[in-house]
Amino acid sequence: MNPGIDLQGSFIQALVQLGLPTDIARLVWLPLPMVVMLIGATVGVLACVWLERKISAAAQQRIGPEFIGPMGALAPLADGLKLVLKEDIVPLKADPWLFTLGPAIVVIPVFLSYLIVPFGQNLLITDLSIGVFLWIALASITPIGLLMAGYASNNKYSLIGGLRAAAQSISYEIPLALSVLAIVMMSNSLSTIDIVNQQAGYGILGWNIWRQPVGFLIFWIAALAECERLPFDLPEAEEELVAGYQTEYTGMKFGLFYLGSYVNLVLSALFVAVLYLGGWESPIPLSLISNWFGISETTPWLQIITATLGITMTLLKAYFLIFLAILLRWTVPRVRIDQLLDLGWKFLLPVGLVNLLLTAALKLTFPFAFGG
Amino acid sequence: MNLAEGVQIVSFGLLGLMMIGAALGVVLLSNIVYSAFLLGGVFISIAGLYILLNAGFVAAAQVLIYVGAVNVLILFAIMLVNKREDFKPMPNAWVRQALTGLVCVSLFALLSTMVLSTPWSLSNAPSAGDDAIVVIGKHFFSDFLLPFELASILLLMALVGAIILARREFLPDDTSTLQPQRQVFTLQERPREAVPALSGGRIKSSQSGAEAPVTPSDRLDP
């Protein structure tokens, strides 16, 4: 057992001491991390929407939401409430089953991917040995939901929008997977915990971004395209496609698409933080400081500080990247569909392949620095 | 029976029901798009069965390749084909269906006798579980090296070929001699009636046969 807080163990132990059987205690523990993660993801989306409105306002030299809550902090809640209360319309000749199922298929894999996001050594739902691979596999389900939504709407714009969205997410998944593969090669593991631990020890100098700068750029571009953020928000390009595959959606079904794209943005930012920016590690390693003061790593109060700092660091890094994404959205013009596909297939894919081969060569040449 | 076993049995039953139901739907439904979507459901439930068998890596690969690639490809093929064909009612159409049913039933009988009569040699080794990736990797680089290398070289060739095909741009040196007239490409669509999009006066003139040129003053006239 690695040192650190074992919330599960102590929770089960406490329940067993209260007189519950071990199996029941485990069953009581089971939904807790999942519910915490669901709430965390949703709150992250609310923060993201508020940030988007505030930063876009700042970029356009206006104020943005101001009166709903302090500094408009409750504006995203009001948005959500509005979406819930809106009438849920299914078009007359649409396919009601597929029309309802589409948004769910888009949203569920994104939430499932939170299974493997680590906020600390033991602060994640489950440490799978296929971690990052699971994320890539789950992300590949989304195009089916988009195609389903586009087809079921019985609308040309929706169908074309769905096909475009699916084509986009397929073409950007390959460079994404290639850049992740380079990281995996360096850390000898697919598990997110191992990937962060491999970057630990030297503080900011040990982060993967210094060893994989090209991979970082490819990953971030591909992740933005996967989330359909501007400059890659072609599926819902309002000038050409009248909102694409979501044209016919109203109320909470539209809200699910909206939620899914924002949750995906937060998730991608978290993954960039984990893969390239050292995850929960702080720029100056905490173990170094505790060694200076001669405090053991297993001291309880130090462990609490480490866990808090880990969550804070992960969120700080993720929200810095979200800030970059929002700034990008309000400064960069949208690309055309042929430019998008050209960029994905003719530029990012070859560069990703070369990056992978270079990483392999460097790993063989300098095994001490590239995880030999 | 403890908690874990109960969960396993229940999820095995659910996954089996889901898989058989979805597979029957793929075959029996007349709407081809429904069949394609249900095929995704079949693949997902097979992935669930793999997880129950302690093969997480195979399950993730199943989702990635079959759901993410094969099924999306099928859906694209269905949705991009713009062909509608009206089938004429045929006499004795039931003969075909009966023959297909017979072939299917006999194939099923053959396979089930094969399954029941073969003396399967079950391995007693403990399942690799979380170390499956390492074990698979070792097999790839020891006893399955040749097929692995062949497959990866083939895939790499296909990938590089696709990039080269996509990068190739036709830039003839002298367009006047090589291509005397440019071919006009049109979309392959069903012919549709022209919609009169302009004002009433324009339609009248086109109905009378004389194609009156539209001048700016024409457009401004109410």
HADDOCK unambig.tbl for C-alpha pairs under 7 A between the chains (distance, minus, plus):
assign (segid A and resid 23 and name CA) (segid B and resid 3 and name CA) 6.89 0.50 0.50
assign (segid A and resid 129 and name CA) (segid B and resid 130 and name CA) 5.74 0.50 0.50
assign (segid A and resid 130 and name CA) (segid B and resid 57 and name CA) 6.36 0.50 0.50
assign (segid A and resid 134 and name CA) (segid B and resid 60 and name CA) 5.78 0.50 0.50
assign (segid A and resid 137 and name CA) (segid B and resid 60 and name CA) 5.85 0.50 0.50
assign (segid A and resid 137 and name CA) (segid B and resid 61 and name CA) 6.99 0.50 0.50
assign (segid A and resid 137 and name CA) (segid B and resid 63 and name CA) 5.79 0.50 0.50
assign (segid A and resid 137 and name CA) (segid B and resid 64 and name CA) 4.32 0.50 0.50
assign (segid A and resid 140 and name CA) (segid B and resid 64 and name CA) 6.04 0.50 0.50
assign (segid A and resid 140 and name CA) (segid B and resid 68 and name CA) 4.56 0.50 0.50
assign (segid A and resid 141 and name CA) (segid B and resid 67 and name CA) 6.44 0.50 0.50
assign (segid A and resid 141 and name CA) (segid B and resid 68 and name CA) 5.43 0.50 0.50
assign (segid A and resid 144 and name CA) (segid B and resid 72 and name CA) 6.32 0.50 0.50
assign (segid A and resid 345 and name CA) (segid B and resid 163 and name CA) 6.94 0.50 0.50
assign (segid A and resid 346 and name CA) (segid B and resid 163 and name CA) 6.31 0.50 0.50
assign (segid A and resid 346 and name CA) (segid B and resid 167 and name CA) 6.56 0.50 0.50
